[in-house]
Amino acid sequence: MRFFVERRIGMLMLAVSGLACAQDAYDKKIRETYDFAFGGDRLSAPGNAATEGGGFISPNAFPTADYCGRCHAEAYSQWRQSLHSNSFRTPFYRTSVNILRDTKGIQFTRHCDSCHNPIAVVGGGLTKDSQVDRSFDQDGLTCTTCHSIQRVQPTLGNGSYVMGVPAVMVDENGKRVPGEVPDAEIRAHPERHAKAVMQDFYRTPEFCSACHKANLPNPLNGYKWIRAFTVYDEWQNSKFSKRTPLTFYSADVQTCQNCHMRRMIPTLQEDGAKKGTFVSHRWLAGNTAVPFYYGFDEQLAKTEEFLKSGQYLNVDFFAIRKPKTDEVVGPLGSVPFTISPDETIETMVIIQNKNIGHSLIPEVRDLYEAWVEFSVRDATGRTFYRSGFLNPDGTIDERAHSFTNRPVNATGEFVDNHKVWTIHSVAYDNTIQAGRSALVRYRFRIPADAKGPLTFSARVNYRHLRQSYLNNVLGLDHPAYPVVELGARSRTFNLGKNSAGVTDARDNPDWMRWNNLGITYLDQLQYSDAFAAFQKVVQLRPDYADGYINLALTDIQWEKYAEARPYLDKAMELSAGNARALYYFGLVERRAGNSDAEIADFEEVVKQYPMSIDARRELGISYYQCHRYDEARATFEALQGIEPDDLAAHYNLAVIYRRMGMKQKAAEQAALFATKQIDPGAPTYSLDFLRKHPEISIESSPWHVHEELPADGAIAKK
C-alpha cells in the first residue's frame, strides 16, 4: 500500500512540474503578440485583475464546471442558472461590451471582462488577432475562477483580485497541485481539496468588493476617473457593517454572503454540504432578465420570491397636506382629519430602505428600473389619479418617481446602451441609500362627484433592465420582461371625517415614522422641516439618544453649530460614550476652535470604529490643522487602506508628503486627486440634458411634487 501511495504522489509531482513548464511556455507565447496598450506589464489594464507571478494563465488550466459538478451537483445546478455563470454570454452584456470593442478596441474590454470573463483576461485572449480558444465564454464566472483567487487588492474594484493557477488539491506539504485530479483522490483527501479551493476571505464582503465596486478610469474614457458603482462602499456605510457610527438605525452584522448566499437544503448530490445544508450558489438578488431570457424558471421563481419577501422596504402613507392652508396632517391613522370632494390634497408617501445593505437601486442604475406606482380610486372603482403606470409599449409613465439616475455624455445626451466610457456627468440620482428614506409627494384634486371611501395605493416596482435597453438589444418584438413588486401599501380613507386610531400592523411606531420623515427632509435639504420632525421624535421617545443626535445633525447641516451642542450633551447623558454623538461633537468643537477636544472626540470614535471612513478622515484633518503631520500622515494612509479613492486622503497626503520631502509620493497623490476630483465643467453637461428634457428635469431637484396632468394633456410635471 505504501508503495502505491508514494508512486501516486510521485506521479502527481511530475504532473505539477510538467504543468509549470507548460504555463511558462504559454505565458511566453502570449507575450509575443499581446498588446500591453496601457503601459507597463499590467495584463488586465484598464481593469485591475492580476495573477500570482504576473504571468498569463492558460485557459486549459481551469478545470471545467462539469468536472466540479461530478461531486457538487447542487452547486453546479444553481450556478448554471445564476448571473455569475451567464456573466459574459448574455445579449444584454454582449451588446454593450461589443460596442466598446468596436468603438475603441478589444484591449479596452479588459476593464469590463476582468469581472465578466476573467479567464479571457488572465488567459490573454483580449488582444488584437488573438488565437486563444474562447469556448470558455459560455461559462462566465466558472467555479475555478472564484475558487482560484488567492487574495483581493484592497477594495479597488474593477476586478481587483489576484488569480492563482487553478488547483483542486494540495499535496501533503500544502503545495497547490494544478489541474484536474481523479475524483477518488479528492474523496480520499477532502481536507486537501478544501485547502486548495477555499480561503477564509471568501466569506468576507472584501471578496465581493473585487467586482462589486467599479470606477471608470482615465485610460478607459480618456477623460478622468469617475466613480461608477459602489455596492461595497454602500454596505460599509450601512448599519449592517457595524463599521460606522453614523447610521440612523442599528442592526446585527450582515455580510453580502449572509443575504445572497443563504444556507439551504440541497436536493441534489452535494459533497460540500455541512450538517445537511449548503450555501446557495444562486446569488439571488435583482437579476430577473437573464433567467427570463434563458427560460431558467426555477431561478426566476426563486429570485422573484426573494424580491417579494416584503422585508426590504417599508411603504408608509405618512401624511396629507392641504395646499390651501399648508396644513400637514399625520401620521395618518394616528390623527383625525377630513378630506372633501373637489378638494386638492397632497399625499406624502415615505419609502424606507429598511433591510437592504446597499442602495435601491445599486450598481448599474442606468439599466435597472425601480419606481413608485401610485393611484387613487373611489368606491365605484374609478381611478382618478395615477402615476407610475406602464404605457402600452412597456415604457414607464414619464411622471413616475423612479429610483434611478441619468448619466450623460459631453453633449448632454443620455448615455444609452451602457456606453459607460462616454459618461461625463450624472444629471440626477434618486436612489435611496441603505437605512435612509425617500419622501414622494403626489398632488391631485378629488373629483366633485367622487364616491367614498377612497383607496390610496402605492407600490414600489422593479424591472431588471430598462424597457428602451431591452428594445435596443432584442428589438421591439419581444415579450414583456418581469415587473416585480418590492413593497406595497394601500389605505382607505373616508370622504369627510377620518378618526384617529385606524392602525395598520405594517406601520412603524409613530416615533419611527417621524424619524423617517426627518431623514427624508434632511436629504431634501429642508432643514426647518427636518428639525420639526425630529422634535416630534424626542417628544414621543425622550429616552432615544439618536433623536437628539438627529436634532444636532440638522443644526450642523444648517450651519448652526453652537445650537447643536445641547442636543449632543443630552444624547451623551442618555448614552455615555456614544460614538455617533462624539463624531458630531468633534465637528462642533472644531467650529468652536477647541482643537484638543475635537481631536479627543475623533480619536475615541476611531477607537470604537477603526473602519470608519468618516471618522478617520476628520481625525486626519484635525491632526493636520494642528500641525501634527506624522499622525495626520498615518491616519490618511490608514484611511486609504479602507477606502483607496478618498479625495481628502489624496489631497492631504499630497501636501503632507511634500512637507516631509517625499516628492515622488506627493506627486502621485496630487495626480490621483486631480483625476478623481469632480470636473468643474461636469454640471454643464447635466444642465444641457435637463434643458432638453423638461418632462423629467424636476427629478434633479431634491424637493419636488408629482402633479396630475391638466385636462388638455399639457405637461404639468411633478
Legacy VTK file of the C-alpha trace (Angstrom):
# vtk DataFile Version 3.0
C-alpha trace
ASCII
DATASET POLYDATA
POINTS 718 float
0.000 0.000 0.000
2.764 2.436 0.942
4.414 1.787 -2.443
1.258 2.706 -4.323
0.707 5.870 -2.269
4.281 7.042 -2.859
4.002 6.184 -6.558
0.800 8.186 -6.868
2.343 11.180 -5.085
5.375 10.956 -7.337
3.187 10.939 -10.431
1.314 13.987 -9.154
4.560 15.867 -8.575
5.741 15.042 -12.074
2.440 16.360 -13.379
2.907 19.562 -11.364
6.366 20.038 -12.838
5.074 19.462 -16.344
2.187 21.896 -15.892
4.529 24.564 -14.557
6.683 24.261 -17.675
3.589 24.399 -19.856
2.429 27.550 -18.054
5.785 29.252 -18.626
5.642 28.335 -22.297
2.078 29.622 -22.584
2.947 32.928 -20.911
5.911 33.424 -23.239
3.807 32.675 -26.298
1.044 35.139 -25.364
3.524 37.914 -24.586
4.966 37.717 -28.086
1.822 39.287 -29.582
-0.074 40.746 -26.608
-0.887 44.441 -26.747
0.007 45.953 -23.382
-1.812 49.039 -24.567
-1.775 50.974 -21.321
1.875 50.752 -20.395
3.799 48.566 -18.003
3.144 44.880 -17.640
-0.438 45.002 -16.394
-2.217 42.265 -18.295
-5.738 43.458 -17.409
-5.436 47.253 -17.677
-7.620 49.280 -17.664
-9.047 46.665 -15.261
-7.323 45.656 -12.027
-7.108 41.866 -12.325
-3.716 40.292 -11.655
-2.164 36.842 -11.380
0.347 35.367 -8.977
3.725 35.985 -10.564
2.203 38.327 -13.145
2.073 35.756 -15.954
-0.759 34.713 -18.224
-2.634 31.548 -17.231
-3.706 29.119 -19.927
-7.490 28.685 -20.129
-6.814 24.945 -20.234
-5.521 25.210 -16.663
-9.047 25.936 -15.404
-10.992 22.742 -14.611
-14.459 22.965 -16.116
-17.680 23.403 -14.201
-18.762 19.977 -15.461
-15.737 18.495 -13.703
-16.674 20.187 -10.428
-20.301 19.182 -10.872
-19.480 15.497 -10.538
-19.278 15.958 -6.768
-21.137 19.266 -6.450
-24.311 18.675 -8.459
-26.359 21.099 -6.358
-23.800 23.905 -6.666
-23.464 23.241 -10.394
-27.217 23.292 -10.970
-27.635 26.575 -9.100
-24.557 28.182 -10.662
-25.663 27.322 -14.215
-28.785 29.447 -13.810
-27.100 32.278 -11.932
-25.900 35.595 -13.302
-22.314 34.621 -12.442
-22.491 31.683 -14.816
-24.023 33.862 -17.528
-21.957 36.967 -16.863
-20.481 37.128 -20.370
-22.669 35.319 -22.873
-25.978 37.152 -22.417
-27.040 39.509 -25.219
-27.542 42.233 -22.608
-23.885 42.319 -21.633
-22.560 41.491 -25.074
-24.400 44.410 -26.671
-22.572 46.965 -24.540
-19.155 45.327 -24.459
-19.194 44.778 -28.222
-19.878 48.481 -28.766
-16.814 49.206 -26.650
-14.767 46.654 -28.614
-15.864 48.015 -31.978
-15.534 51.660 -30.956
-12.252 51.722 -29.056
-10.628 48.303 -29.489
-10.711 44.915 -27.812
-7.983 45.906 -25.329
-10.437 48.300 -23.649
-12.855 45.458 -22.901
-10.418 44.149 -20.301
-11.909 46.754 -17.993
-15.321 45.036 -18.144
-14.204 41.448 -18.646
-11.922 41.461 -15.621
-15.178 40.708 -13.807
-17.419 39.342 -16.551
-14.932 36.958 -18.180
-11.796 36.526 -16.024
-10.414 33.570 -17.981
-10.331 35.669 -21.169
-8.376 38.357 -19.304
-5.819 36.245 -17.451
-5.585 33.933 -20.467
-4.519 36.812 -22.729
-7.465 36.450 -25.091
-8.365 40.147 -25.215
-5.853 41.416 -27.730
-5.952 42.042 -31.450
-5.818 38.901 -33.627
-5.848 36.651 -30.574
-5.720 32.925 -31.302
-6.978 31.947 -27.850
-9.829 29.414 -27.950
-12.785 31.277 -26.400
-15.067 28.299 -25.780
-14.933 29.185 -22.062
-17.055 32.288 -22.795
-20.205 30.261 -22.188
-19.316 29.756 -18.530
-18.580 33.344 -17.483
-17.527 33.162 -13.857
-16.965 29.450 -13.500
-16.220 27.513 -10.301
-12.467 27.704 -10.585
-12.289 31.420 -11.299
-13.690 32.442 -7.929
-12.090 29.494 -6.154
-8.636 30.212 -7.591
-8.424 33.772 -6.266
-5.617 33.976 -3.746
-6.154 37.494 -2.445
-8.018 40.711 -3.151
-6.301 44.038 -3.624
-7.726 46.418 -1.017
-11.206 47.408 -2.241
-10.099 48.876 -5.554
-12.853 47.198 -7.569
-12.755 46.660 -11.345
-11.681 43.054 -10.799
-9.108 43.769 -8.104
-8.284 40.134 -7.393
-5.071 38.133 -7.706
-5.643 34.843 -9.505
-3.540 31.761 -8.832
-3.055 28.821 -11.173
-6.194 26.735 -10.505
-5.816 23.735 -8.211
-8.311 21.369 -6.670
-5.793 19.676 -4.359
-2.714 20.415 -2.315
-0.036 17.830 -1.661
0.985 16.566 1.764
3.176 19.664 2.195
0.340 22.057 1.373
1.629 22.908 -2.099
-1.036 23.508 -4.723
-1.358 20.795 -7.352
-2.507 22.356 -10.649
-5.031 20.734 -12.953
-7.680 18.078 -12.569
-7.109 15.101 -10.309
-9.170 11.907 -10.076
-12.353 12.079 -8.008
-11.080 9.225 -5.865
-8.030 11.276 -4.911
-10.236 14.156 -3.745
-12.534 11.837 -1.808
-9.519 10.232 -0.142
-8.199 13.646 0.981
-11.151 16.068 1.304
-9.143 18.287 3.650
-6.536 18.825 0.923
-9.275 19.650 -1.560
-10.784 22.185 0.836
-7.412 23.818 1.412
-6.942 24.257 -2.332
-10.339 25.719 -3.145
-11.354 27.609 -0.014
-9.944 30.728 1.605
-11.227 32.409 4.748
-11.586 35.737 2.954
-14.119 34.208 0.544
-16.633 34.706 3.356
-15.973 38.445 3.630
-17.516 41.426 1.819
-13.999 42.375 0.705
-14.001 39.322 -1.552
-17.173 40.553 -3.238
-15.750 44.077 -3.477
-13.257 42.931 -6.105
-16.043 43.161 -8.671
-18.976 44.780 -6.889
-17.216 48.104 -6.855
-16.220 49.902 -10.028
-14.869 53.104 -11.447
-14.264 54.451 -14.926
-10.543 55.286 -15.096
-8.847 57.759 -17.402
-7.321 55.035 -19.643
-10.840 53.820 -20.398
-12.590 57.107 -21.088
-9.720 59.467 -21.953
-11.364 61.963 -19.608
-10.889 61.385 -15.895
-11.609 58.951 -13.089
-15.355 58.650 -12.427
-16.982 56.624 -9.693
-19.285 54.036 -11.284
-20.944 51.888 -8.618
-20.025 51.251 -5.023
-22.142 48.458 -3.576
-19.307 47.506 -1.228
-18.901 51.086 -0.003
-22.652 51.385 0.493
-22.633 48.243 2.614
-19.647 49.548 4.565
-21.582 52.735 5.363
-24.735 50.830 6.288
-25.996 49.650 9.650
-25.240 46.059 8.638
-21.464 46.501 8.532
-21.020 47.819 12.096
-18.081 49.785 10.694
-19.518 53.262 11.055
-21.349 55.004 13.895
-23.154 57.409 11.557
-26.153 55.286 10.589
-29.677 56.308 11.599
-30.542 52.839 12.849
-28.616 49.835 14.147
-28.743 46.138 13.259
-26.784 42.937 13.651
-23.836 42.414 11.332
-24.865 41.077 7.937
-22.404 40.460 5.104
-23.011 40.103 1.382
-22.891 36.346 1.815
-25.447 36.359 4.667
-28.032 37.798 2.292
-27.069 36.487 -1.157
-25.657 33.063 -0.214
-28.051 31.869 2.451
-27.806 28.278 3.567
-30.372 25.915 2.082
-31.136 22.198 1.979
-29.725 20.667 -1.217
-31.922 18.460 -3.373
-29.065 17.054 -5.467
-25.756 15.442 -4.577
-23.637 17.984 -2.780
-20.380 16.886 -1.177
-19.864 20.441 0.105
-22.935 20.330 2.356
-22.407 20.597 6.099
-24.949 19.275 8.577
-27.450 18.895 5.778
-27.258 22.457 4.446
-25.287 24.220 1.749
-24.620 27.884 0.947
-26.661 28.883 -2.069
-24.776 29.414 -5.323
-27.734 31.129 -6.975
-26.672 34.533 -5.628
-30.292 35.654 -5.511
-30.574 39.408 -5.993
-32.246 41.551 -8.629
-31.453 39.553 -11.745
-34.743 38.598 -13.371
-33.896 39.378 -17.010
-31.295 36.662 -17.569
-33.302 33.707 -16.196
-36.342 35.010 -18.087
-34.341 35.190 -21.325
-32.907 31.677 -20.974
-36.055 30.094 -19.554
-34.475 29.295 -16.181
-37.859 29.033 -14.499
-36.570 27.827 -11.137
-34.026 30.643 -10.861
-36.621 33.224 -11.878
-39.169 31.931 -9.378
-36.680 31.951 -6.527
-35.436 35.414 -7.500
-38.965 36.809 -7.520
-39.662 35.120 -4.191
-36.505 36.754 -2.794
-37.529 40.191 -4.041
-41.167 39.872 -2.974
-40.403 38.859 0.604
-41.651 42.228 1.836
-38.807 42.601 4.312
-36.669 45.100 2.424
-38.851 48.217 2.072
-41.482 49.906 4.176
-44.119 51.959 2.334
-45.807 54.483 4.613
-48.734 56.798 3.801
-47.418 59.295 6.279
-49.465 62.433 5.848
-51.869 64.511 3.811
-51.074 68.152 3.153
-53.730 70.742 2.355
-52.061 73.159 -0.101
-54.601 75.918 0.541
-53.774 76.139 4.240
-50.361 74.432 4.160
-51.686 72.140 6.898
-49.878 68.796 7.230
-51.916 66.037 8.877
-50.014 62.979 10.022
-49.077 60.351 10.814
-52.147 59.029 9.037
-54.032 56.567 11.178
-52.864 58.232 14.365
-54.598 61.601 13.996
-58.083 62.672 12.852
-58.550 64.537 9.594
-61.085 65.341 6.909
-60.968 65.293 3.126
-63.716 66.598 0.887
-64.885 66.294 -2.722
-63.469 68.944 -5.054
-60.519 69.440 -2.695
-56.882 69.444 -3.778
-54.653 67.446 -1.465
-51.056 66.318 -1.400
-50.253 62.801 -0.240
-46.862 62.281 1.410
-45.554 58.736 0.926
-42.354 57.631 2.636
-40.357 54.767 1.102
-37.945 53.387 3.696
-34.921 51.357 2.577
-35.254 49.220 5.665
-33.336 45.985 5.226
-31.168 46.347 2.142
-27.448 46.566 2.828
-26.925 48.890 -0.122
-28.879 51.427 -2.120
-32.114 50.951 -4.014
-31.062 50.647 -6.879
-27.428 49.529 -6.614
-24.837 49.158 -9.359
-25.868 49.963 -12.947
-28.715 52.363 -12.220
-28.918 53.461 -15.845
-30.071 49.935 -16.800
-32.267 48.840 -13.884
-35.659 50.342 -13.110
-37.412 50.800 -9.785
-40.286 53.214 -9.430
-43.415 54.036 -7.444
-46.799 53.145 -8.904
-49.365 55.319 -7.153
-53.127 55.502 -7.647
-56.291 56.799 -6.015
-59.706 55.305 -6.757
-63.162 55.839 -5.314
-65.808 53.378 -4.177
-67.079 52.868 -7.733
-63.678 51.605 -8.824
-62.921 54.761 -10.818
-59.228 55.688 -10.760
-58.990 59.470 -10.850
-55.270 59.856 -10.254
-52.369 57.617 -11.091
-48.625 57.859 -11.556
-46.018 55.269 -12.405
-48.104 53.091 -14.711
-46.702 51.183 -17.686
-47.514 52.540 -21.114
-48.723 50.116 -23.827
-45.199 49.999 -25.267
-43.766 48.888 -21.899
-42.123 52.189 -21.003
-42.800 53.799 -17.637
-45.015 56.826 -17.248
-42.716 59.842 -17.505
-44.308 61.321 -14.361
-43.260 58.350 -12.239
-40.963 58.744 -9.280
-38.086 56.408 -10.015
-35.047 55.295 -8.041
-32.595 55.520 -10.914
-30.136 58.007 -12.399
-29.384 59.651 -15.707
-25.704 59.576 -16.764
-24.938 61.963 -19.605
-22.093 62.455 -22.078
-20.183 65.547 -23.180
-23.010 66.656 -25.474
-25.648 66.432 -22.774
-27.223 63.235 -24.116
-28.353 60.280 -22.020
-25.737 57.525 -22.131
-27.744 54.752 -23.699
-26.686 51.119 -24.227
-24.498 51.380 -21.121
-21.663 53.102 -23.005
-20.039 53.951 -19.694
-16.796 55.202 -21.253
-18.720 58.211 -22.581
-20.122 59.319 -19.200
-19.103 62.833 -18.160
-21.742 63.666 -15.577
-24.911 62.442 -13.860
-27.966 64.658 -14.261
-29.621 63.224 -11.152
-29.531 60.182 -8.898
-32.692 59.337 -6.971
-31.561 56.127 -5.318
-32.267 55.550 -1.624
-29.155 54.734 0.361
-29.200 51.915 2.920
-31.102 52.832 6.069
-32.493 56.044 4.626
-35.890 57.038 3.259
-37.401 58.943 0.359
-40.410 61.247 0.533
-42.610 61.165 -2.568
-45.360 63.777 -2.900
-48.494 63.418 -5.055
-50.819 66.417 -5.538
-54.225 65.950 -7.132
-57.837 67.131 -6.975
-60.562 64.874 -5.645
-63.435 64.993 -8.168
-66.590 66.724 -7.019
-68.597 63.581 -7.811
-66.212 61.127 -6.129
-67.865 58.408 -4.049
-66.192 57.448 -0.789
-64.350 55.749 0.626
-61.167 56.407 -1.342
-58.412 53.826 -1.702
-54.832 55.083 -1.935
-52.280 52.560 -3.246
-48.502 52.766 -3.595
-46.278 50.011 -4.944
-42.536 50.020 -5.477
-41.978 48.095 -8.701
-38.750 46.748 -10.094
-37.705 45.636 -13.563
-34.289 44.290 -14.345
-33.340 46.268 -17.448
-34.943 49.426 -18.718
-37.512 48.968 -21.488
-35.587 51.069 -24.014
-32.465 48.999 -23.381
-34.405 45.759 -23.858
-35.664 47.203 -27.140
-32.150 48.168 -28.197
-30.863 44.653 -27.501
-33.800 42.487 -28.548
-35.750 44.702 -30.946
-39.324 45.821 -30.443
-40.840 42.355 -30.837
-40.006 40.691 -27.524
-42.116 39.505 -24.588
-42.722 41.775 -21.616
-39.996 41.252 -19.032
-40.966 40.646 -15.390
-42.047 43.526 -13.181
-41.678 42.595 -9.520
-43.319 44.296 -6.556
-40.723 45.083 -3.874
-43.109 46.680 -1.402
-46.653 47.992 -1.331
-49.296 49.578 0.833
-52.947 50.517 0.395
-55.033 52.613 2.775
-58.703 53.516 2.661
-59.939 56.946 3.749
-63.425 58.317 4.111
-64.695 61.334 2.250
-65.393 63.538 5.229
-64.202 62.652 8.722
-61.450 60.122 9.408
-60.911 59.168 13.034
-57.654 58.564 14.842
-56.634 55.073 15.889
-57.043 53.390 12.499
-53.969 51.189 12.746
-52.070 49.107 10.237
-49.909 46.322 11.614
-47.281 47.090 8.984
-46.788 50.644 10.220
-43.670 51.514 12.135
-44.210 53.070 15.581
-45.118 56.744 15.324
-41.737 57.918 16.617
-40.026 55.984 13.810
-42.432 57.320 11.216
-41.493 60.853 12.291
-37.830 59.864 12.310
-38.037 58.605 8.737
-39.755 61.826 7.724
-36.926 63.809 9.297
-34.375 61.747 7.376
-36.156 62.452 4.102
-36.252 66.175 4.855
-32.512 66.166 5.578
-31.827 64.562 2.202
-34.118 67.112 0.547
-32.272 69.985 2.300
-35.436 71.051 4.152
-33.738 71.745 7.484
-36.582 73.541 9.258
-38.982 70.699 8.453
-36.370 68.091 9.427
-35.838 69.789 12.771
-39.582 69.856 13.459
-39.877 66.153 12.586
-37.024 65.159 14.904
-38.586 67.245 17.686
-41.632 65.014 17.357
-39.339 62.004 17.746
-37.905 63.134 21.091
-41.358 64.108 22.320
-42.535 60.554 21.682
-39.237 58.903 22.726
-37.490 61.193 25.246
-35.133 58.299 26.068
-33.964 57.933 22.448
-30.413 59.286 22.206
-30.363 59.224 18.413
-33.353 61.552 18.336
-31.250 64.271 19.966
-28.294 63.447 17.743
-30.546 63.900 14.721
-31.556 67.341 16.003
-27.877 68.190 16.359
-27.103 66.824 12.893
-29.809 69.032 11.413
-28.348 72.088 13.123
-24.855 71.199 11.892
-26.009 70.792 8.308
-27.850 74.072 8.772
-24.518 75.680 9.809
-25.841 76.230 13.352
-23.014 74.527 15.227
-23.433 76.188 18.611
-27.132 75.287 18.703
-26.219 71.617 18.219
-24.233 71.351 21.458
-27.082 70.981 23.996
-28.665 68.195 21.950
-25.368 66.321 21.866
-24.995 66.840 25.620
-28.436 65.286 26.101
-27.538 62.345 23.841
-24.358 61.692 25.828
-26.368 61.872 29.045
-28.645 59.129 27.717
-25.887 57.103 26.034
-22.444 57.611 27.571
-19.597 57.329 25.086
-21.972 57.298 22.107
-19.661 57.320 19.074
-22.211 58.938 16.781
-22.650 61.836 19.204
-18.884 62.113 19.667
-18.353 62.386 15.922
-20.693 65.361 15.651
-19.234 66.779 18.869
-15.876 66.752 17.084
-17.319 68.922 14.302
-18.846 71.302 16.859
-15.560 71.590 18.770
-13.696 72.276 15.522
-16.009 75.162 14.695
-15.579 76.490 18.237
-11.779 76.300 17.957
-11.384 73.674 20.695
-8.740 71.598 18.934
-7.820 69.334 21.832
-11.443 68.373 22.472
-12.006 67.957 18.726
-9.103 65.514 18.401
-10.077 63.634 21.554
-13.606 63.131 20.204
-12.459 61.825 16.834
-9.790 59.617 18.420
-12.431 57.973 20.567
-14.689 57.386 17.562
-11.820 55.763 15.638
-11.022 53.646 18.690
-14.595 52.366 18.747
-14.934 52.141 14.963
-11.486 51.622 13.425
-13.018 51.029 9.964
-14.987 54.286 9.958
-14.067 56.218 6.822
-15.648 59.463 8.007
-14.057 59.398 11.456
-10.570 58.698 10.112
-10.958 61.450 7.508
-11.965 64.042 10.108
-9.274 62.913 12.541
-6.649 63.261 9.818
-7.859 66.777 9.055
-7.755 67.640 12.755
-4.182 66.376 13.109
-3.116 68.302 10.027
-4.685 71.546 11.196
-2.792 71.191 14.479
0.493 70.591 12.582
0.729 67.016 13.856
1.908 65.834 10.447
3.204 62.375 11.368
-0.113 61.466 12.943
-2.021 63.040 10.056
0.012 61.051 7.567
-0.549 57.762 9.403
-4.285 58.470 9.675
-4.745 59.266 5.994
-2.645 56.264 4.963
-4.861 54.068 7.151
-7.900 55.681 5.536
-6.597 54.758 2.086
-6.286 51.174 3.271
-10.043 51.238 3.877
-11.131 53.496 1.004
-8.357 53.992 -1.574
-10.420 56.550 -3.506
-10.995 59.050 -0.699
-10.402 62.548 -2.091
-9.477 64.138 1.231
-6.796 61.496 1.750
-5.278 62.166 -1.686
-5.269 65.928 -1.183
-3.884 65.958 2.342
-1.269 63.284 1.698
-0.050 65.250 -1.325
0.524 68.250 0.952
1.946 66.246 3.860
4.337 64.215 1.719
5.680 67.409 0.136
6.206 68.957 3.571
8.157 65.849 4.516
10.307 65.971 1.385
8.700 62.867 -0.152
8.304 64.446 -3.573
7.529 61.319 -5.586
4.743 60.231 -3.233
3.423 63.777 -3.141
3.259 63.882 -6.935
1.438 60.529 -7.047
-1.208 61.673 -4.573
-1.603 65.038 -6.304
-2.170 63.272 -9.624
-4.771 60.982 -8.065
-6.552 63.962 -6.539
-6.524 65.804 -9.853
-8.136 62.953 -11.780
-10.638 61.964 -9.076
-11.973 65.381 -8.129
-15.115 66.391 -9.967
-14.696 68.221 -13.238
-15.912 71.813 -12.667
-17.452 71.696 -16.122
-19.411 68.483 -15.465
-22.584 70.234 -14.222
-22.945 71.942 -17.608
-23.356 68.538 -19.280
-26.153 67.746 -16.818
-27.782 71.128 -17.389
-27.733 70.524 -21.136
-29.548 67.232 -20.638
-32.123 68.679 -18.233
-32.800 71.590 -20.573
-33.504 69.131 -23.398
-35.787 67.010 -21.193
-38.111 69.302 -19.240
-40.500 66.389 -18.699
-38.078 64.842 -16.192
-35.866 67.789 -15.231
-37.621 68.264 -11.902
-36.171 64.896 -10.787
-32.865 66.689 -10.289
-34.448 68.768 -7.527
-34.315 67.163 -4.062
-37.766 68.589 -3.281
-40.493 68.140 -5.872
-44.162 67.269 -6.209
-45.827 64.917 -8.684
-48.948 66.614 -10.005
-51.794 65.414 -12.176
-51.929 66.450 -15.807
-54.433 69.167 -16.685
-57.421 68.215 -18.824
-55.833 69.477 -22.040
-52.983 66.962 -21.648
-50.265 69.600 -21.345
-47.297 68.641 -19.244
-47.619 69.690 -15.614
-44.765 67.635 -14.270
-44.110 66.960 -10.624
LINES 1 719
718 0 1 2 3 4 5 6 7 8 9 10 11 12 13 14 15 16 17 18 19 20 21 22 23 24 25 26 27 28 29 30 31 32 33 34 35 36 37 38 39 40 41 42 43 44 45 46 47 48 49 50 51 52 53 54 55 56 57 58 59 60 61 62 63 64 65 66 67 68 69 70 71 72 73 74 75 76 77 78 79 80 81 82 83 84 85 86 87 88 89 90 91 92 93 94 95 96 97 98 99 100 101 102 103 104 105 106 107 108 109 110 111 112 113 114 115 116 117 118 119 120 121 122 123 124 125 126 127 128 129 130 131 132 133 134 135 136 137 138 139 140 141 142 143 144 145 146 147 148 149 150 151 152 153 154 155 156 157 158 159 160 161 162 163 164 165 166 167 168 169 170 171 172 173 174 175 176 177 178 179 180 181 182 183 184 185 186 187 188 189 190 191 192 193 194 195 196 197 198 199 200 201 202 203 204 205 206 207 208 209 210 211 212 213 214 215 216 217 218 219 220 221 222 223 224 225 226 227 228 229 230 231 232 233 234 235 236 237 238 239 240 241 242 243 244 245 246 247 248 249 250 251 252 253 254 255 256 257 258 259 260 261 262 263 264 265 266 267 268 269 270 271 272 273 274 275 276 277 278 279 280 281 282 283 284 285 286 287 288 289 290 291 292 293 294 295 296 297 298 299 300 301 302 303 304 305 306 307 308 309 310 311 312 313 314 315 316 317 318 319 320 321 322 323 324 325 326 327 328 329 330 331 332 333 334 335 336 337 338 339 340 341 342 343 344 345 346 347 348 349 350 351 352 353 354 355 356 357 358 359 360 361 362 363 364 365 366 367 368 369 370 371 372 373 374 375 376 377 378 379 380 381 382 383 384 385 386 387 388 389 390 391 392 393 394 395 396 397 398 399 400 401 402 403 404 405 406 407 408 409 410 411 412 413 414 415 416 417 418 419 420 421 422 423 424 425 426 427 428 429 430 431 432 433 434 435 436 437 438 439 440 441 442 443 444 445 446 447 448 449 450 451 452 453 454 455 456 457 458 459 460 461 462 463 464 465 466 467 468 469 470 471 472 473 474 475 476 477 478 479 480 481 482 483 484 485 486 487 488 489 490 491 492 493 494 495 496 497 498 499 500 501 502 503 504 505 506 507 508 509 510 511 512 513 514 515 516 517 518 519 520 521 522 523 524 525 526 527 528 529 530 531 532 533 534 535 536 537 538 539 540 541 542 543 544 545 546 547 548 549 550 551 552 553 554 555 556 557 558 559 560 561 562 563 564 565 566 567 568 569 570 571 572 573 574 575 576 577 578 579 580 581 582 583 584 585 586 587 588 589 590 591 592 593 594 595 596 597 598 599 600 601 602 603 604 605 606 607 608 609 610 611 612 613 614 615 616 617 618 619 620 621 622 623 624 625 626 627 628 629 630 631 632 633 634 635 636 637 638 639 640 641 642 643 644 645 646 647 648 649 650 651 652 653 654 655 656 657 658 659 660 661 662 663 664 665 666 667 668 669 670 671 672 673 674 675 676 677 678 679 680 681 682 683 684 685 686 687 688 689 690 691 692 693 694 695 696 697 698 699 700 701 702 703 704 705 706 707 708 709 710 711 712 713 714 715 716 717
